[in-house]
Structure formats: C-alpha cells, structure tokens
Amino acid sequence: MASYRLLIKPSAVKELEALPHKNRLRVVSRIQRLSGNPRPPGCEKLLAEDLYRVRQGDYRILYSVNDAELLVVIIKIGHRREVDR
C-alpha cells in the first residue's frame, strides 16, 4: 500500500506546539501513523464534512483524506472538550 503524504495546516501546527511535551510526542506519533493508514481502527468519519477524527488520549486530531493525491491534511488538533463541539 502506498504511503500518504502528510500536510499540517499552520493553525494546527500552533495547536500542536501548545500541547504539553509528553502529549505532543504522542500526537505527533499518531499523525505519522496516518501516513501508512489514513483510516485506522477507531477513526470516526464526521457527518458534517468529509473529515475524519482520531483520538490520542484526551486529544483529537481532525483531518481530511485525499485518496487521489495520497494526501492527509491535518486540520485541527485540540483537547476533546474543545474539538468535539
């Protein structure tokens, strides 16, 4: 299976940098694994848009998948109480 390219929006980079160090490392690892499998077990397809969400601890990663270009775009990273709204 081909590997997907990862693109993180600048706003998501800021959200990532704001996370506590230990959590940031886990979230980065989770994002990297999306390049091999953009729809891992436990991911949820959101109804409103063509977006997916994965959970890493208390944090959520919102992203879109473009299969034609083999591209995963990270849109938002945040604590679940903020992202789930």
C-alpha positions as CSV (number, residue, x, y, z in Angstrom):
1,M,0.0,0.0,0.0
2,A,1.3,3.4,-0.9
3,S,2.2,5.9,1.8
4,Y,0.2,9.1,2.1
5,R,1.9,12.5,2.3
6,L,1.1,14.5,5.5
7,L,0.3,18.2,5.4
8,I,-0.4,20.1,8.6
9,K,-2.2,23.4,8.4
10,P,-0.3,26.3,10.1
11,S,-3.1,26.7,12.6
12,A,-2.8,23.0,13.5
13,V,1.0,23.4,14.0
14,K,0.3,26.2,16.5
15,E,-2.2,23.9,18.3
16,L,0.3,21.1,18.3
17,E,3.1,23.4,19.7
18,A,0.8,24.4,22.5
19,L,0.3,20.9,23.8
20,P,2.3,19.6,26.9
21,H,5.5,18.0,25.7
22,K,4.6,14.4,26.6
23,N,1.2,14.7,24.9
24,R,2.8,16.4,21.9
25,L,5.1,13.4,21.3
26,R,2.2,11.0,21.3
27,V,0.1,13.2,19.0
28,V,3.0,13.5,16.5
29,S,3.4,9.8,16.6
30,R,-0.3,9.3,15.9
31,I,-0.2,11.7,13.0
32,Q,2.9,10.0,11.5
33,R,1.0,6.6,11.6
34,L,-1.8,8.2,9.5
35,S,0.6,8.3,6.5
36,G,0.5,4.5,6.4
37,N,-3.2,4.0,7.2
38,P,-5.3,7.2,7.0
39,R,-8.4,5.4,8.3
40,P,-7.1,3.4,11.2
41,P,-9.4,1.3,13.5
42,G,-11.1,3.7,15.9
43,C,-11.2,6.7,13.5
44,E,-14.6,8.3,13.0
45,K,-15.9,9.8,9.8
46,L,-17.6,13.1,10.7
47,L,-21.0,13.6,9.2
48,A,-20.9,17.3,8.5
49,E,-17.9,17.3,6.2
50,D,-15.6,14.9,4.6
51,L,-13.4,14.8,7.7
52,Y,-12.1,12.1,10.0
53,R,-11.2,12.2,13.6
54,V,-8.8,10.1,15.6
55,R,-8.2,10.2,19.3
56,Q,-4.9,10.2,21.1
57,G,-5.5,10.2,24.9
58,D,-7.6,13.3,25.7
59,Y,-6.7,14.9,22.4
60,R,-8.4,14.8,19.0
61,I,-6.9,15.1,15.5
62,L,-9.2,16.3,12.8
63,Y,-8.1,15.6,9.2
64,S,-9.1,15.1,5.6
65,V,-8.0,12.4,3.3
66,N,-7.5,12.8,-0.5
67,D,-7.1,9.4,-1.9
68,A,-6.5,10.7,-5.5
69,E,-3.4,12.6,-4.4
70,L,-2.4,10.3,-1.5
71,L,-2.6,13.2,0.9
72,V,-3.7,13.6,4.5
73,V,-4.3,17.1,5.7
74,I,-4.3,17.7,9.4
75,I,-6.8,20.5,10.1
76,K,-7.2,20.8,13.8
77,I,-5.6,19.4,17.0
78,G,-7.1,20.0,20.4
79,H,-8.4,18.7,23.6
80,R,-11.5,16.6,23.2
81,R,-13.7,19.0,25.1
82,E,-12.9,21.8,22.6
83,V,-12.8,19.7,19.4
84,D,-16.0,17.8,19.9
85,R,-18.1,20.9,19.9
